[in-house]
Amino acid sequence: MRRVYIETYGCQMNVADSELIASILRQAGYQIIPTPEEAEVILLNTCAVREHAEERVIGRASQLSGLRAHKPKLTLGILGCMAQHLAETLPQRAPFVDLVMGPDSYRRLPQILAETSEETLLDVRLDREEDYLGIDPIRRQGVNAWVTIMRGCDRFCTFCIVPFVRGRERSVSAEEILRQVRLLAAEGYQEVTLLGQTVNSYSDGHTDFAGLLRAVGQVEGLKRLRFTSPHPADFTIDVIDALAEVPQICPSFHLPLQSGSDAQLERMRRGYTVSQYRALVEELRRRLPGVALTTDLIAGFCGESESDFQQTL
């Protein structure tokens, strides 16, 4: 039984993906271990949002490749968003890496690991149909679990690489999501966080995000329900109604604004104005007294004037 060590960088979606990868490999006969020193396979599940994160991963991979002094057959892989983004240059920048795989290729990981090659093995095909249906992630024991309800993004904000490294938007069926949540509740998990790049744009063709919140709220044994990250343009009145109706909802939401200038929001292709964002915040506070809101802001984005910056302040 080959031993695998998985190291995760980046967002909650990457944490959930690492749990998925662990499940795929365990089903294929691999043993997941918590440290790299005894592993025959080391996988770095990576982020591409910041250049510093990419340099950090390459440095870490170089460091781990030193274990080959005692394990010459060690397999070292870079997975995830950085792998997708830098697929063409990684073999040259990190020649000590054996395989490079994007976020839609994890089902094929056992097959790729079984191959031998003198060159870096690449699998970075984006697959709009891949939702990893039927794979139950290996989750860490605790009270909270991540449940991925959608993958990819169709927003194409001008500052964001996600649609290019995670592909176009597709939603997991509500039936599959409810199956996972029921299983988690039965196993003693008290809190579930629903994950998506723009989580409130969820739709499987029959159930939208508001309907999904109401359905998950009916799961017996579930005490708390969270989600991340919503997009302001998809925060409908029906979603707010559902938030007010479902008692398990934790009234704390991360609602990225990005800029307080309409001109900047247009350059960013965010799909809303400052006044629309303010109206949304006011409605959330009216319907959910005591709601906690956090946000993201980008300073110095292309074209930003002093006036744009002051409007954000």
N, C-alpha and C positions, 0 to 999 in steps of 0.2 A: 504494500500500500504506500503510494507516494505521498509525501507530506507537503502541504501547501501553506504558505504564509501570505496573507493579503494585507496590504497597507493602504489606507484610504486618505485621500486629500480632497478638500473642497466642501461642497454643500451637502444638505441632508439627502438629496437625491443620490449622491455618490455613496453615502452610507447605506442607503437602501439597496443600491446596485451591488455593493460588496456582499450584502446578505444574500442577494440573488445568486451571485457568482459562487459563493460558498455552497449554496444548495445544489447548483448544477454540478459542481465538482464532487461533492459528497456522493451524489447519486451515481457518479461515474467511478466511484471507488477510491477517491482521494480522502486523505485525512487533513482537516483544517487545524493548524497549530497556531499558538499566540505569539511566537517569536521566530525571527528569520534564521537563527543559527543552525537549527536542525532540519531546515526545509530543503527539499529537492527542487521545489518550484517556488519562486517569489514573484508576486504580482503586485504592481503599484497601480491603484485605481485613481486616476488623476483628474485635475481641474485645468481649464484653459482660460479662466476669466482674467487672470493677471499674469504678466510676463514673469514676475518674480516667482510665482508658484511653479511655472514651467522650469525655470533655472534650478529651483530647489529640488524638483523631482529628478532632473538629470544628474545633479550632484549626489542625491541619495542613491540612485541606481548605480552610479559609478562606485560609490562606497560599498554597496551590497555585492557588486561584482567581485570584490576582493575575497569573498567567501569561496571563490573558485580555487583559491590556493589549496584548500582542503577538500573541496567538492568540485572537481573539474567538470562534472556532468550537470551542475546546477543550471536550471532554466530560469531566466529572468525576463519578465514581461512588463510592458507598460500598456495599461488599458485606459479606457474612458475618453473624456473630452479632449485632453491634450494629445492622446494617441490619434484621435480623429483629425485634429487640427494640424498636427505636425507630421502626419504619416509620410510625406515625401522627403522630409529632411531628417527625421529621427535616426534612420539607419546610419547616416553619416555623422550626426552629432553624438550619437550614443551607440557606437558599433558593438559594445558589450551587451546590448539588449537582443534577446532571441526572438521575441514576438511583440507585435504592435496590433492592438485590437480596439475597435470603436465600440460605442455603447449598444449598438444593435447586433453585435456578433457573439454575445456571450454563450448562446446555445451551442455554438461550434467550438467552444474553448477546449473540451476534452479531445475532440478530433485534432485540433491544431497542436495541442500538447503532445499528442502521439506521433506527430510528424518529426522528422529530423531534417535539418538543412544547414548548409554552411552559411547561408544568408539569413537576414532577419525575415521572419514570416509576418506578412501583413494581411489583415482582414478588417477593412474599414468601410465595408458596404453599409450604406444607410438603407433601412428597410421600413417603409411606412406601415407595414402590416405587423411588425414585431411588437407585441405587448407582453411577452413572456407569460402568456396564459398557461395555467396548470403547474407553475413552479412556485412552491411555497418557500419563501426565503428562510434562511437559518438566522433567527433573530436572537440577539442577546437577551438573557433573562432580565426581567425588570418589570416596571409598571407601564412603560410607554413603548409603543411599537409604531413604526412607519408603515404606511400602506400607500404604494404608488398607484394613483388612479388614472394617470395619463402620462404620456411621454412626448417629448418634442415641443415645438412652439411655432406658431404661424404669425407672430407679431412682427418680427424683423425690425425691432428698434435699432436705430442706426449705430448705437454704441455696443450692441450685444452680439456675441458669437453663437449663442445657443442654437438657433435654427440650423446653423451650418455644421454643428458638431453632434447635435442630438436629433436632427431631422425634423420633419413636419409633424404637426400635432396629431395624436391619435389617443383615444380614450379606452380604458379597460371597461368591460361591460359591468353594469351595476350589479348584476347577478354574481360575478366573480368577486367584486369588491365586498359585497355583503357576506359571501362565503368566507373570505379571509377574516373579516371583522368578527363574525360569529365564532370562528375557530380561535381567534385571539382572546375573545372574552371568555370562552370556555376554558382556555389555558391559564386564566387568571390575570391577563393584562387588563388594567383599569382605564388606560388612556390610549387613544389612537390618534395619530396625526396623518391626515390625508395629504399626499404630496403630488405636486404638478408644477411645471414651469410657470404656467398661468392657470392656477388650479381651478379658479372659478369660471373658466371657459369650458369646463368639462361638459361633454355630451356624448353618450354612446348611441345616439340616434333615437332613443326612447326616453331616457332619463337625463335631465340637466342637473346642474350643480345643486340648485335649491332642492330638487327632488331627491338627490342623493343624500344630502344632509338630513332630510326628514327620514329617509329610509334607514340610514345608519343610526339615527337617534332611537329607532325602535328595537335595536339589538339588545337583547336581555343581558345584563351584567356589565355593559359598558357605562362607565361613570363620567368620563371626560372625552371631549372631541375637539380637536384642533385641525387647522389646515394651513398650508403655506406653499407658494406665495401667491396671493391674489393680485389681479391687475385691476386698477381703478376703473378702466373702461368696461370691464365685465361684471362690475358689482351692481347687479340689478336690484330693483325693489323687491322682487321675489326672493332673492338671496337674503336680503336684509330681513324680510318676513320670516324666512326659515331660521335665521340666527336668533330671532326673538322667540320663536316657537319651540326650538329644540333645547331642552333643559341641560343637556350634557355639554353644550357649546361653551368653551372657555372664552370669555369676552376680551380677548387680547389678540389683535391682528396686526400683521406687518403689511403696511399699505404704501408701496414705493411711490413717492412723488417725483423725484429726480430733479425738478427745477421749479422755482416759483415764477418763472417767466414764460408766458405763452409762446413767445418767439423761440425760446429754447426747446420747449415741449414739442413744437412743430418740427424743429430741426431733428429732434430725437425720434420723431414719428411715434409719439406715445398715444395719440388717439383721444386725448381729453385736454381740457383747458384748466387753468387754475381755478376759475369760478366753479367748474363742474366738480373738481376735486374738493373744494371747500363745501359745496352742497352735499357731497357724499359724506364727508366727515360730520357735518351738522346732523344729517339724517341718522347716522350711526349713533351719535351721542344722544339724539332724541329717543330713538327706539331702544337703545341699550345703555341706560344710565350707568356711569362708572366704567364704560368701555376704555380699554387701554390701547393706544395706537402708537406704532413705531413706523419709521419711514427710512428711505434712502434718498440722499441728495448727491448730485454730481457737480462739483465746482471745476471751472476751467474747461468745460466741454467746448468743442469746436464752435467758433462764432460768438461765444459769450462776451457780452460787453459789460462794462461796469454797472450799467443800469440793470441788465439781466441779473447780475450777481446780487445787487442790492435788493431787487424784488424777491429773490430767494431768501435772503436774510429776514 
